[in-house]
C-alpha cells in the first residue's frame, strides 16, 4: 500500500509555469505505475500523464509538449512540470498509483482513473488569462 500527498499548486497567469510534487510513502514505490490526473468544476477526472517503473512517460494530447512527468525513485517523489499554462488547465490535480506497473501502464493516452487504486488529496491549480 502507498500513501500519496501532493504539493506545489497555486495561482499563475497564462503562459506561466508550476511544478507539482507528489510524495509517496510505503513499500515498493519503484514498482508502481504513477499518474497525474485533473478535475475541473463539473468535469470528469481526466488523465494528464503517467510514468512506468522504468521512467517511460505518456501524455494526454492536451498537455503534450507543455507538461513533463518525472519520478525520483530515491526520494519516492513524482513530479509534474507544467509550462505554457493555459486557463483551461485550471483544475484540482491529483497523483495516483497502482501496482505493479506493468504493460497496462505503458500506453498513450495514459490509463484512466479507474485503473488506479491509490490517490492523493489533490492540489489546486488556477491559471488566469
Secondary structure, 3 states (H helix, E strand, C coil): CEEEEEECCEEEECCCCEEEEEEEEECCHHHCEEEEEEECCCCCCEEEEEECCCCCEEECCCCCCCEEEEEECCCCEEEEEECCCCHHHCEEEEEEEECCCCHHHCCCCCCCHHHCCEECCCEEEEEEC
